[in-house]
């Protein structure tokens, strides 16, 4: 992988400095002359019409500051390539309007704790007094809803968000916050906040892992919830998506904690210190597989298979999924989990849903026959084999003794507040259900399916 190229030891551990500055202003301190500069309005660009959707009663300086912080964090995270040892030392300076608040020790310590845990880096933050007031927050337009909202949910066009939103309460009570980076057409479920209001531009991205995305999504959801007087944010991910990356991490890569309960407790501590409020991130589907979540959704009055078929799970944007019309690749981790989950819920998708449709083929070359470019085929094999082994290794964890699951159960119990024994029981039940769904799905593809040839080997470490 490019991101794992070896750097000289001194360069790898050298502190990387980013200074965010207000539009038209230069760095004032000589010692920062060698720092990378991100200018608000040039490198950090706010989208006017999207930003206007946040310009409602209750929006304050701290909300705008938090947006600038999230954008600056993205800039730093994507600007510097990771060394082979993964960890980077990142030092970010940000202009803030409410300087007194951001100077509080609890705000700074809780922010660092959340970011270090999430990304596996060492972060430092300096906050300087901004010269200009926030460009929004002056209109204070009342935020009017037809019916009071009781919960917020970071909403996408994916299976989990579609199902978890419906399972959490009536659609009229849900504040659906779109966390897409690009503008998309409004869909059923959208209510007010339909896009992340900023873009980070002006540099050549060198790092693709973008682990800070989890902070960005949580921050935007927190802002929208706070100004809407909502204290509950629903995290829609089911058990495999929330816990799988921690239970079965990749070799030599820092564990992905973006949907893990411990990260959300750290975010709650940070937002409580910053906003002086108690906003909770809830994970109601933590102990359910995606297949169980889809089945529960279909058990609701009026919910049909078509509501799930119309969603999108694939994260690929390469030309192979956009050749004729936008389709889903069918082999990446998100697609394989989607396909096995819909199979468990007895939902049959149209045959042209996926670029790689036939998983029963004996040879992967046959399944990839409609992909002409050799490099694209190689990438699909890499994505697919890693994804299949991940799901298989996660299934194998259902057979592990309690002692092997204890570290995970203890960490989850500490974050959720559940009793250890109950957490261990729930974890094992989720893994057993996943194993049953995965093995049933594999069996449905036939003994000669190329998926079966991918089950040996891999880049995963269950003992981590």
Secondary structure, DSSP 8 states (H G I E B T S, - for coil): -GGG----HHHHHS-EEEEEE-TT-----GGGTTSEEEEBTTTEEE-HHHHHTT-BTT--HHHHHHHHHHHHHHHHHHHS---TT---EEEEEEEES-HHHHT-HHHHHHHHHHHHHHHSSEEEEEEEE-SS--SSSSS-B----SS---EEEEE-SSHHHHHHHHHHS-GGGEEEEE--SS-----TT--S--S-SEEE-SS-------TTHHHHHHHHHHHHHHHTT--EEE----HHHHHHHHHTEETTS----TT-HHHHHHHHHHHHHHHSS--EEE-TTTTS-HHHHHHHHHTSTT--HHHHHT-------SGGGSSSS--B-SSSHHHHHHHHHHHHTT----TTSBSS--S--SSHHHHTTT---HHHHHHHHHHHHHHHHHHHHHHHGGGS-HHHHHHHHHHHHHHH---HHHHHHHHHHHHHHHHHHHHHHHHHH-TT-GGGGGSS--SEETT-
